[in-house]
Amino acid sequence: MKKKPSVRLTKDVVPSRYRITLKPNFENFTFYGEETIFLSLKKPQREIVLHAKELKVRSAILKSNFSKFTAVKIETQAKKELLILRFGRTIPRGTWELDLTFEGTLNDLMRGFYRSKYTHEGAEKFLATTQFEATDARRALPCFDEPAQKAVFDVTLMIPKHMEAISNTTPHTVREHEEGLKVVEFQPTPKMSTYLLAFIIGEFEFLEKKTIDGVVVRVYTVPGKKKLGAFALDCAVKSLEFYTNYFKIKYPLPVLDMIAVPDFASGAMENWGAVTYRESALLFDERNSSSANRQWIAIVVAHELAHQWFGNLVTMEWWTHLWLNEGFASYMEYLAVDSLFPEWRIFDQFVADDHATALALDQLKTTHPIEVEVHHPNEIDEIFDQISYQKGASVIRMLAEYIGPRAFQKGLQAYLRKHSYSNAETIHLWEAFEKASGKPVRKMMSIWTGKSGYPLVKVIDKPNAYRLEQTRYFLSQIERKKANDKTIWPIPVSAFNTVTKRVTTYFLDKKSLEIPKGKHPVKFNYGETGVFRTDYSSGLLHNIPIHKLPPADRLGLVRDCFTLNYSLDFPVLQYLELLEKYRKEKDFIVWAELSSGVEWLRRMCFGKPYEKDLAQFNRELFAPIAKALGWQEAKNDAHVTKLLRSLVLMAMGKNGDPVTIAKAKKLFGSGKVNPDLRSVVYVLTAENSGRVVFEKMKVMHQKAELTEEKNRLLRGMCSFKDTALLKETLSYLFSEHVRLQDSALFFGLVAGNEFGTELAWKYLKDHYNEFLEKFGKGGHLLGRLISPFAVFTDIEFAKEFSTFFKKHGAPGAERTVTQVVEKIYARALWKKEQEPHLEKHFRSLTE
């Protein structure tokens, strides 16, 4: 395999400080910049190479106390995103100051230094903000845009007098300037990476609180929305206090600002001291927001604040180690939220969400290791996925369980202390855990982060023992045979005795292992803490008393059987039999898995003669819990009960229950709908209505002020069955009425709608050049347009899909294309092998 060229900058030119002045122009959406970079040259240089993208660099002068050199040639290499400054003579080693002047564009692509548009009191307004992770600081200023090139930043912003400026630190000077401007100079930042630099300029309101350590925490919003920041502000204060106590390292800045940005591509960004968010991930309306969104805000805030230590204080050395940032923040968010809201049982939800998501992607041949070598910025963008986040978090959870909570906390504290204001690699973390626990962490974990995929543990029943055998699990039997993967994972395998409730842990670090067999049934992978699936021989599975298992284990059992059915390792009719055993289930996370499984079957069997019979089976499964919960919320309903009610009513309606559908339509007509049920009402009403409802939803969307409500209505508009209306929805999604950040997400909902899949594919092809212009310059949004087409089940379509992107390209989403193709082949194989059994089964019931 040909080795890719390195894109790393030389280590012989090292920045220590940036002095930056930026002047944005809100009339023509440009900005002017002046910058001094304080450099250390380790060796004599004839040229200086740093990063710049879509900037016009006007001048470059290198100076010291004794010399001054003007660049004789300023060259940009667009593909490599480099700025090359060539000098007429060799520059001697030593300390230098590089003075630069430059100009750029306040783009509308939600990358670099960009503009965001909103409306207040009928007037169109703009703010300017930044999004630099992973490699977009170079769009705002020439810089050494690598995480290991840490420096101090002195930021000065020249802005209109009526606006406010926010950056990583607090202002130390604000003075008037000519032309109706003011100059805001900020305190120096800590030593940090370029991708954490931030500046936000606009008209803002804010709420404020202090932590017990005196840190000022603020939530900034555009005018008229500050009251919606109260819940997030409370979460932030408590999360900061939790992390300070847990890590035993104080938050190092005097202020933490959180800014709600109307246009924002990701959920949030952890800029040190100035965290930016989508409005829907920060703003909560007590009267109109759902319980699910309350939980989402708490999770996102806790995630970003975990980054203030994991990522900001200690930063990965290179993007290969991205998971050190994201995997840990994705795990720590649950620790924090569990501390804040123990009644949410958030770690059970981890099993249903993050753990499930990680396994679903990592079962593909086209997955990647947690640690993956990256080169071009597009490759870096691609690894901001479920492997770096959710699998990283799942592996950490498994390790934490293995070494114990005290050793885990002690290891984290030692790691953070040792590498504060510096950079680290994965091995440094393993060393800290190994020292804290006395266990062979490095040897164990190198496989989990260095290898793709995860194991399937087969449990074979023998007279006096259980035989555990491990192989790599693949969703596709075709890929399994091709790969012939011989990886052996070191797996902590826990066994839960369903009678005594005792848990025993074994270490499976070879191909197979025999363990003693007792007289009581055992469920393996207690709490679903292990990153593997379990395949029981049929007799063992039949004997497990499901009702005696904890919720996470009830979930894990049926989830593994569903996925083994998907990969043709478990008969679909046995899966239906297993579902029958869950009719009396009452727990939210278990129903979340059951709902996911039956919805997948319903979608796969769309248009088949037995489609209605399957829908009836699904309704009968959900009917008891739906009846028990009803539509009316009780005063003492738990948080998870509210989540469960929404989930089961949606399942009943999607499977054609006439009473549920009628109630949803009646509530929609009344206009008085509980926020927890609005998504259910909007989707079910749209699925069973036509033009009149479509037009009403469109008007409601345009009038809605709360982003969450707009999103619920868009979800409804993506759910119609009339293809003419879905065509109009697609056009609407890319109109002025929908923000670009949302267009890709809701396009995916149309593609996932069985009545809209073909329409969405045609729309993508017809508008692909426009999509490349809007979404194809990096980031994650292009992948979101492409990934939903995995719902196809036709091999001929897979070939067409692959050919299209080979011809037209998918910058930053090439891996997504290959993953979609692999999923389509797996679905096609399932239909060929499993569908006849379903058809025969349901036909026999009606004969």
N, C-alpha and C positions, 0 to 999 in steps of 0.2 A: 504493500500500500504506500502510495506516494506521500511523503511527509509534507504537511502544509507549512508554508513559510511563516516565520514568527512575525507578529505585528507589535511586539513589545518594543518600547523605546529603550534607548541605551541607558544604562545605570551610571554613565559617566557624567551626565548632566542632571543635577538634582535640585529641584525647587525647594525653598524653605518658607517663602512668604509671597503672597500676592497682594498688591495694592491696586484695587479696581475702582474705577469710576464709570458708571453707566448712565446714559441719558436717553430714556425711551421717548419716542414721539408718537402720541396717540392720534395724530392726524393722518399720518401716512404709514403708520405701523412699522417704523424702523427704529433702530437704536444706534447710538454712537458710544464708543467706549475708549477709555484710556486706561492703560494698565502698566504696572511695573512688577516684574517677576524677579525676585531675589534668588540668584542661582549660585550653585557651587559646581565648578568644572573640575572633575577629578583628573582629567587629562586635557592636553591642548586640543582645541577644536577649530576646524575651518568652517563648520556649519553647525547650526543648532536646529534640531528637529523636535517639534512638538505637535500637538493636535489642534486642528481647526476644521470646521465644517460650515459651509455656506456663509462664511465671513469674508469681507473685503478688508484685508490688512493693508493699511495705507503707509505705515512707516514702522521701522524696527531699528532701534539703536541700543547697542550694548556698551555699558560704561562701568568704570570703577573709579577709584580715587585718582588713578594715574593715567587711565586710557579711555578712549572713546572710539567705538567702531560703528559705522552705519552699514546696514545690510546692503550689499550691492545687488542682490537678487532676492526677491520674495516670491517663492514658488508654492503653489498648493497642489497637492495630489488628491483629487476628489475621491477616487476609489479607496485609497488607503486612509483618507481623512487626515492627512498630514499637512503641516506647514513647515516648509524648509527655508531657513534663513541662511543665506550664504554671504560670507564676508570676504573682503579682498585679501586679508592676511590671517594667519593662524592666531587664534585667541589663546593666550597662555592659561594654564590652570589657575584656579583661585576663585574668589567670590566676585560676582558681577551682578549688575542690575540691567534687566532687559526691559526697555521702554517700548511699548506698542500702542499704536492707534488703529482703530478698526471700526467697521460698520456692519450691521446685521439687520435681519428682518424679524419683526415680531410675528411669527407665523401663526397659523390656525390649525396646526397639526398636533398640538398637545405634546410637543417635544422641544427640548431646549428652552429658550426664552420665548414664550408665546403669549398670545392674547386670548382672553375668554370674554364672551359676550353675554349680557343679561339685560333684563328689562326692569326698571324701577319707576313706578308711578307713570307708566306709559311711555317712558323715554328709554331709548336704547343706549346702553352704557358698556364700557369695556374696563377690564383690569388686565394687568400683565403679571405673569407668574412663571415659575420654572418647573421643569421636570428633567433632571439630569441623569438619573439612573437608566441604563447602565453607562452609556458613552455619549451623553448629549450635553455635557458641560461645554464641550468644544463647539457647540452651536451658539453659545453665548459669549465665549471669550477664548482666545488662544490659551491653551493650558496643557499641562502634562496629565492627561486624562486617564490615569490608571490608579487603581485603589491603593497601591503601595507607595505612590508618590504623594505622601501626605504633606500638608503645609498649613500655615496660618493664613487667614484671609481677612484683609481690611477692606470693607465694602463701603462705597459712597454712592448714593443714588440721587440724581437730579430729577425731580418730579414736579408735576403740577401742584400748585399750592393747596388745592382743595382735596388732594389725595393723601393717603398715608402709605408709608413704606414699612415692610416687615422683612427681616432677614434672620440669620441664625442667632444673632445676639441683639442686645438692646442698643438703641441710638445713644451716642454720647454728645452729639452736637446736631442741632437743627438750625439752619440759618436761611435767611431769604436770599434769593438770587434774582437776576434780571429776567425779563420775559415771562413774568408771572410764575416763576419756579421757586422751589425751595431745595436746599441741599441737606440730605440726611446722611450723617456719618455714623457708622456702627462700631461698637467695640470689636476688638480682634476676636476671631473665632478660636476655639481650641485647634490643635493640630489635627487635621482631618483630610479625608479624601475629597477630590473634586466633585464626585457625584452627590455629595451631601450638602453642597453649597445651595443656597436658596435665596431668592428675593421676590417679594410679592408686592405689587403696587396697585392701589385702587382706593375706592371709597368703602370703608368698612365700619361695622359696629362690633363690639365685643363684650363678652361676659368674662368674669375673672374670679378666681379663688386662689388660696395658697395651701400648699402642703404643710405638714407639721414641721418640715425643715425650712419653711419660708420660701420655697420655690413658687414663683408666680406662674399660674397656669391660666391661659386665656383661650377662648374660642372666638375666632373672627368669622364674620359672615358678611355678605353684601347687605346693604341697608334693608331693614324690614324683617330680617330673619334671625336676629341674635337670640331671641327667646327659645328658638329651636335647638340651641346649643347646650342647654342646661344639663341634659342627661349625659352627653358625652363629656362635658366638663367634670361632672361628678365622677364618672368612670376614670378619667385621666388622673385626677388627684389621687384617687384610691389606688390606681395601678402604679403610679410613681412611688407611692409610699410602700406598696407591696414589694416592688422590685428593689428599692433601696434597702429594705430589710432583708430580702432573700439573698441578694448578691453581697450585702455588707459593703457596698460602694455607693457613695452618694451621687445623685444626679449632678453632673459637674457644672451646669449652667444656672444662672439665677432665674431664668424664665423658660417656659415651654409654651410656645404658641401653636395652636391648631387652627388651620385655615380651611374653610369650606370653599372649594373652587367650582363654579358652575360647569366648566368643561375640564374633564380630567380623565385620562385614558385608563388608568388603573384604579384600584380601590382607594389607595393612599400611598404616600411616600414619606419615608422616615427622616427627611432632612433634619440635621441636628438642631434642635431648638425651634424649628419652624416646620412642623409636619403639615403636609397638604393632603386634602381628602376630596373625594367626590362628595357632593352634598348628601347623597343618600347614605353614605357611610359615616356621617357625622351629625346630621340634623334629625331630631326626633320631635314629632308633634304628639303631645299626650292625647289629643282627641282624634287624630287621624292616622297615626302610625300603628303598625302591627307589632305584636309580640315578637314575631320573627325578625323584624327590623331592629327592635330594641336589642335583641341578642346579637345581631350582626354588627351593630355599632359598638357594642361592648367588646366583641372579639377583635374588630379592626383596630380600635383604640389600643387595646392591650397588646396587639401585635406590633404596632408602630412604636409604642413606648418600650417594648422589649428591645427593639433595635437601638435605642439610645445607648444601650450597653453592648448588645450583640450586633455588631455592624458598624456602629459609630465610634464607641470607645475602643473596641477591638474590631478590626476590619480584616476581611479575608485578603490574602496577599495577591490573589488574582482570581478571575471569575470562575476558574475551575473549582474553587472552594466556595462558590456562591451559597451552597447549602448551609455553610456555617452561619451565614446571616439568616437565610429564609427558613431552613429547617428548624433552627432553634427558636426563632421568633414564633413559628407556627406551633411549636410545642409549648413555649412559655406563655403564649396567650391563653391557653387552657388552664395553666396553673393559676394565672392571675384572675381570670374570670371565675374559676371555681372558688377562689378565695372571696371574691366580691359577691357572687350569687350562688352559694352552695345548693340552693333549692332547684337550680336549673339542671343539675346532674350533667354538667357539661362534658365530663370525660366519657360518659356513655355516648354522648352525641359525637365525640371524637371518633368512636368506632364506626358510627353510622355515616360520618362525613369524610374526614381526612383519611382515615385508614382505608375506607372503601374506595375512595378516589385514587389513592396511591396504588392499591392492588389492581384496579381496573386498567390503569395505563401501563403498569409494569409487567403485565402479563403478555404484552405484545413483543414480537421480535424486534420491532422498530422503536423500542424504548431506549434508554441510555442509562449509564451508571449515575449514581448520585454525584460523583466526581467525574466530570467529563472535560477533556481537553478542548479549549475553545480558542479561536483565532480572530476571525473577522467579527465586527460588531453584530452582524446579523446572527451569527452563531450564538453569541452571548444572549441576545434577545430570546432565542429559542429555548434556552434552558431555564427561563423563568416559568416553569411548568410544575405539574403535579409531582414530578420526581424530586426536584429541589425543595419544594415546599412540603407536600403531604407525605411523600415517602421519607424525606429527611426527618420530619416530625415523628413518623411512625417508628423509624429505626431508633430515634432518641428515646421514645417512650419505652421501647423494648429494652434498651440499655439501662434506662433508669430503673425499670422493674428488676432487672438482673443484678445490678450492683447495690440497689437499695437507695431510698430517698436521702439518707444522710450523706453517703459517699457521693451521690450525684450532686447535691448542693455544695459539698466541700470541694469537689473537683471543679465545678463551675466558678466558684469564688477564686480558686487558685489560678485558673486559666485567665480570668478577667484581670486579676491583679498583675500577673506577670506580663501581659501583653497590652496593657492600657496605653492608649495613644499610639499604638503600633499596629502591625499586621501579623496575621497568623495563618497557619495551614492546618488541615485536618489533624495531622499527626500530633500537633501541639495539644489539641484537645484530648486526644486519646491518652497522651502521656499524663495529663492532669487527672483524668479519671482513673487511670491505672494506679497512680500513686495514692489517690484517695481511697481506692477500694481494695487494693492488693490483688485484683483479679486481672487476667491477661486480656485487657481491653484492646490493645493494639492489634494483637493477633486475631481476635474475634471480629473486630469492626472493620478491618481492612477489606475483608470480603464483602461486607454489606455495603460499603460506599464505593468500592472499586469495581464491582461486577453488576451487570444488568440483571434484572429479573429477580425472582424469589422462588423458594422451594414449595413443592407440594409434598406433604408428609402423608404417606399411606399407612393406615393402621390395619394390620393383618391379625386376625384372631387365631391364636394357637392354643393348645390345650391348657398350658400353664403360664402363658406369657402373651404380651402384645409385641408384635414385631413392627418397628417403625422404620420405614424406608423413605428416603428423600430423593426427589428428582426435580429438575427445574420445571416449573409449570408454564405452559404456553396455552393461550386461548385457542390457537389454531393447531390442529393436529398436523397439518401440512408443514407448518413452520417447526413444530416439535421434531418431526422426522428429519427435516433438513438440517436443523441446528445440531442435533446430537450433543447437547450441552452436558458436560460432565462435572459442572461446578458442584462442590460440596460446601454447604453453608454451615457454620457453627451456630446451632439453633438451640436456645433455651426452650424446651418443650414442657409446659406445665400440664399436669393431669388433675382434673377436678373430680373427686369422688362424689357422686350424686346423692349418696346416702349420708356419709359421715361429714361431708362438706370440706374434707381435708384436701389441701393442694400440695402436690409433690412435683418438683421440677427435675427434669433430666436434661442432660446436655448431649444433643445429637450432633456430633462433629465428624461423622463418617457416613458412609452410604446407608448403613442400617444399624439398628440397635434393638436388642430385646430387653424388655423391662418386665418386672413381676406383674402377674395378673391377680387381682383380688376377686372377691365374690360379688362386688357391687359394680354397676355400670360406671364408666368413666367418660368424661368429655375432655378432650385435649384442647390446649391453647386457652387456658382459663383467662377470662376477661378480654380475649382476643388481643393480647399484648404482643404476641409473636407475629412477625411479618411473614406469614406463610398461610397456605390453605391446608385443610385436613380432609382426607378422603378415607372414610370408614368402609370396611367391608359391610355388605348389606345387613348381616345379622347384628353387628355392633350398632349400626345406626338405628335399627328398629328397636333395640333394647334401651336406648337412651331416654330417660323420662324427661321430656322437654320441659314440662311444667315445673320441674325441680331445679332448673338451671337459672342463674341470674340473667337479667335482660341482655347484656352484651353477649352472653354465650348462646342464648336463644337466637339472637340475631346472627351470630357467626355461623351457627349450624346451618340455618336455612340459606344464608348467603353463599356458603361454600357449595352447597348442593345446587343452587341456581347456576353458579358459574361453571361447575363441573358439567351441568346439563348443557350449557352454552358451548363448552368445548367437546361435547359428545362423550364425556366420561361418566355420565349419569343419565339414565333414561328420563325423558320428559314426563312420562306418566307417573314415575316414582316421585318426581318433584311435585306434581299436583297432589299426590297422596300425602306428601309431607305438609303441604300447605293446609290440608284439611285439619291437621293436628293443631293448627294455630288459630282456630276459630274463636277460642275463648281468650285470646291474647288481649292485654290491656295496655301494654307499654308503648310509648311513642316511638322509641328508636327501633323496636322490632317491627312495628307497622310501617315505619319508613322503608325498611328493607323489603317487606312483603309488597308494599305499594310499588316499589321500583321493579320488582320481579314481575308482577302481573301486568304492569304497564308495558314492560318490554315484550312480554308475550302478546299482549293485545296489539301492539304496533306491528309485530312480526306477522301476525295472522290477519292483518287488515285485508279485506276483500275476499277472504276465504269463505267457503260454504258454512263452516262451523263458527264463524266469527261471533254470531249472536249467542251460540251455546257457550263459548268461552266467556263472553261478557256476563252471561247469567251465572256461571261458576264464580266469577270474580265478585259479582254483586252479593252472592250468598256468603262468600268469605267475609266481606266487609259489613254486611248487614247488621250483625249483632252489636258491634262496637259503634256503628253509626247510630243505631237506635238508642244505645245507652247514652251517647253524648248529646244527640240532638243538635239543633241550631242555636239554642239559647245558652249564652254564657252564664254560669253561676258565679256569685260573688267570691266564693272560695276556690274557684278553679285555679289549679297550679299552672305555672308557666308552660310546662310541657303538655298539659291538658289542652291548652289553647292551640298549641302547635298541632296536636293530634286531631282535634276537631276539624281543622282546616284540611288536613291531609286525607282523612277518611271520607269527608263529604266530597272532596274533589274526585277521589277514586270512584265513589258511587255514581257521581254524575257522568264521569268519563266512560263508565261502563253502562250507561243508558238507563239508570234508574229514573223512572218518570216522576216519582214524588220529589226526589232531590232536585231534578231539573226544574220542575214547576215552582218549587220554593225559591230557587235561585232567581228565576225570571220575575217572580213576584217581588222579591227584595230589590232587584234592580229597578223595577218600575217605581217602587216606593221612594228610592233615593236615600233610604236610611239603612245603611249597612255597617255592621260592626267592622272596624278596620282589619281585624284578624280574618274576616271572611270575604273581604272585597275581592281578592284574587279569585277565590272560588266562584263568587257570584258573577264576576265579569267574564271569566273563561267559560263557565257553563252556559251563561246566557248567550254569549257569542256563538258557541258551538251549535246552539239550537235556535238561532234567529237569523235575520237577513238584513236587508238594506236599512231599514228604519233604525235598528239598534246600532248598526255600523256608523251611521251618520251621527247618532247621539253620542257614541263613544268618542268620535273624532272631536266633537264640540267640547265634550267634557275634558278631553286631553288638553286642548288648547287653553281652556280656562283654568285648569288646575295649577296651583302654585307650588305645592309640595312635590318634590321630585319622586318620592315613593309612589304617590298617587298617579303621577304621569306614567310611571313604569307599569303599574298594575293595569292601567287602561290600555297601554300598548300591548301588554300580554294578552288582554282580551281581543284586541284587534288582530292579533296574529293567530287567533283560534277559530275563526270562521271556517265553515266547510264549503262555502260558495267560492269557487275559484275566481270569479270576477271581483269579488270583494277582496280576496287575498292579493290579487294583482294591484288593487288600489292601495292595500296596506304596504306592499313593497315600495311603491312609489312614495308613499307618505313617509316611510322610514328614512328615506334619503332626501327629504324635503327640508325646508327651513324650520319646520315645526319640531324636528327631532334632532337632538344634539348628536354630533358625530360619535361621541363616546358610547351612545346607546344604539346607534344604527346597526352595528355589527352584531351585538348581542341579540336584538330582536329579529334581525334577519335570520339568525339561527333558529328562532322559534317557529318562523314560517317554514323553514326547511325541515324542521322536525315534525311539523303538522302533516299527517299523511295526505291531506288534500292539497298541500302546498309545496311538497318536495320537488316535484318536476318543475313547477313554476319558479321556485327559488333558484334551481340549477340554471334554467334558461336566463333568468334575470342576472345571475352572476356572470354568465358568459357574455351576455349582451353589453354589460356595463363594466367589464373587467378592467379596461384601460383606466376608467375613472376610479375604480377601486384601488388600482395600483398607485395612482397619484395621491389618493387620500390615505391609504393604509399601508402601502408597500414600501415606505421609507424607513422601515424598522418599527420596533414596538410589537405589541401582541395582537393588534386588532385584525390584521389580515388572517391570522390563524383562526380567529373566532368566526370569520366568514366561511372558512373552508371546512373546519372540523364537523359541523352538523351533518354533512353529507355521508357520514358513516351509517346513516339509517338506511341507505340503499342495500338491497339484497341481491343484486344482479351483477354477475361477473362481467357481463358485457359493459355495464356502466362503469365498473371499476377500471376497465381498460380505457374507456373514453375519458374518464376523470384523470387518470394518470397521463394520458397522451396530451390532454389539454394543458396541464401544468408544466409538462416537459417543453411544450411549445412556447407558453406565455410566461413561465417563471412564477415563483412564489417566494420573493425575497423575505428571509426571516421566518418562513413557514414551510420550508422544504420537508422537514421531519413530519410536520402535521399531514402533509399530502401522503407520505408513505404510510403513516398510521391509519389514515382513513381507508386507504386501499386494503390494508391488512384486515381491518375490521369488516369491510364489505365481503371479502373472501370468506371470513369466518362465519358471517351471517348466512351467506349463500350455502355454505356447507351444512349449517344447522338446518336450514329449510329443506335441503335435500334429504337429510338423514332423520330428522326428528318430526318434521311436519306430518308425514304419512301416519305416524303413530297417533298424533292428536286427531287427525281427521277420522281415522278408524274408531278411536275411542268415542268421540262425540256422535258419530253416526250410529254406533251401537246403542247409545242411550236413547235415540229417537226411533229405533226400529221396533 
